[in-house]
Amino acid sequence: MRLGTASAEALLEVGRAHRAIFLARYLRDHDLQRETESGARNRSWGCCAGP
């Protein structure tokens, strides 16, 4: 295995671990759910904002 490929695989694994940790926190923490949903709603309207 080439070094670059090993580095890329390691970064992918770190990303998977980070996503799993966030998901576990999200499912447990209702404040985090509200904060995340509120931010998603605010960003979704950004595409429709006028100049």
N, C-alpha and C positions, 0 to 999 in steps of 0.2 A: 504494500500500500504506500502510495506517495505521501509525503509530508503534508502537502496542501489538501489532499483528500481527507487525511486524518484530522486536520484542523477543522475542516468544514463539517465533518461528522461530529466532532466534539461540540462545535457551536450549535448544531442542530439538536444535539442531546441536551445541552444547557437550555435551549429554547423550549424544548418539551417539558423539562423539569419546571421551568419558570411558569409555563402555562398551567401545569397541574397544580402548582402551589397556589397560583392566583385563583383557579377554579375552586379549590378547597376553601380558601378564604371567602370567596364570593358566596358560596353556598351557605356558609356559616354566619356571615356578617350582613345583617339587613341594612345597616347604614351604608356599607359599601355597595350593596345592590342599588339603593336609592341614588347614591352619588354617581354611579356608573350610568344608570338609566337617565338621570338628569343631564349628564354631560352628552350622552348620545342624542337626546332630543335637541339640545342646544346646537350641536354641530350639524344636525340634519337640516336645520333651517338656514344654515350659512350659505347653501347653494342657491337659495331663492332670494337672498337679500339684495336689495337694489344698490346702486352706486352711491 
